Amino acid sequence: MRIGVIGTGRIGTIHANTLSRHREVGSLILTDADGTRAQELAHRLGETAAPGVDEIFKWGVDAVVITTATSAHAELIGRAARSGLPVFCEKPIALDLPGTLHAIAEVETAGTVLQMGFQRRFDAGYVGAREAVRSGRLGRLHTVRALTSDQAPPPVEWLPLSGGLYRDTLIHDFDILRWVTGHEIVDVYAAGSDAGPPMFRAAGDVDTAAALLTLDDGTLATATATRLNGAGYDVRMELAGELDQVVVGLDDRTPIASTEPTGPPAADKPWTGFLERFGPAYEAELAAFIEVVRGERANPCDGREALQALRVAEACEVSRRERRAVRLAEIPGGASAAAL
């Protein structure tokens, strides 16, 4: 199998390393807007660098992995679909609903595959939580608490391109909430704070956000995020039911300290970022993509799944801006929600 990797930045480099080692991948063609970066990575991996995106399609590949800036995702997804190629793409498809819906339509018209990069679906902790909920171990689920806390802010020049904290960060929590519980989010009430560094205000973004979410069975969920969690990278999900409760992301590297006299000690080596925390999950999602391309399994996260998470993020942005509860029915694109 020959795979084209478009984008060789931080996550593209991780994915290229993973694919280069995979037994079913014979070769890679790498390209990037920064040609030197692509050439250097290709040299390190013993793979081929292409001068541009056109060559990825002209030279012939069996599948495409897209890890470019978000602004290029939808166009590249469409181009791959028109070429009849399966695609793995980092989230999101686009930063707006029209672009997302257009790209999905191109994939569905072409009858090709689009697998989205929501890596938490492949993390052992979240898989265990899903099993606990679906098996009935927790009983009726009444409360879910999700959080994503980055240790340090992203580069200032990247903020205006990110889509904001809801679309860039909390979108992972929205997706995994649906996936773990098997229920849709029907309304949201969201708030955000830009009380941190001025670069967030300058970008029209917030550095900390919270949302109260109601699921279609009445379960209440909260989701919070921040860019400024100095203790370390903290991603958790707590699920409480009438019979039991479980937590994802609580281990000896969770950056939290107990104030109880008999509580657990603070982590000696707290998580520092998502690439470290979710390393095995990133490898697992690409292994799944290769199985999808080979026809060995169903697509674990298609474009319609990504659309649903984006619709929740959009609803949160409306709620934050207008200071009101927003029903998901107000947000376009919900008529063909994917099965969970």
Salt bridges, closest charged atoms under 4 A:
GLU24 OE2 - ARG23 NE 3.99
GLU24 OE1 - ARG294 NH1 3.01
ASP32 OD1 - ARG37 NH2 2.97
ASP54 OD1 - ARG79 NH2 2.76
GLU90 OE2 - HIS15 NE2 2.63
GLU106 OE1 - ARG82 NH1 2.70
GLU106 OE2 - HIS102 NE2 3.41
GLU108 OE2 - ARG304 NE 3.01
ASP123 OD1 - ARG277 NH1 2.92
ASP150 OD2 - ARG227 NH1 3.39
ASP168 OD1 - LYS91 NZ 3.17
ASP168 OD2 - ARG227 NH2 3.06
ASP173 OD1 - ARG120 NH1 3.07
ASP175 OD1 - ARG121 NH2 2.69
GLU184 OE2 - ARG178 NH2 2.86
ASP187 OD2 - ARG327 NH1 3.77
ASP216 OD1 - HIS183 ND1 2.69
ASP217 OD2 - HIS183 NE2 3.42
ASP234 OD2 - ARG236 NH2 2.61
GLU238 OE1 - ARG145 NH1 3.28
GLU238 OE2 - ARG236 NH1 3.85
GLU242 OE2 - ARG140 NE 2.88
ASP244 OD2 - ARG137 NE 3.34
GLU276 OE2 - ARG253 NH2 2.59
GLU283 OE2 - ARG21 NH2 3.06
GLU285 OE2 - HIS15 NE2 3.99
GLU291 OE1 - ARG297 NH1 3.79
GLU296 OE2 - ARG294 NE 2.78
GLU305 OE1 - ARG121 NH2 2.53
GLU305 OE1 - ARG178 NH1 3.64
GLU314 OE2 - ARG167 NE 2.76
GLU317 OE2 - ARG167 NH1 3.90
GLU317 OE1 - ARG320 NH2 3.25
GLU322 OE1 - ARG324 NE 2.63
GLU330 OE1 - ARG324 NH2 2.91
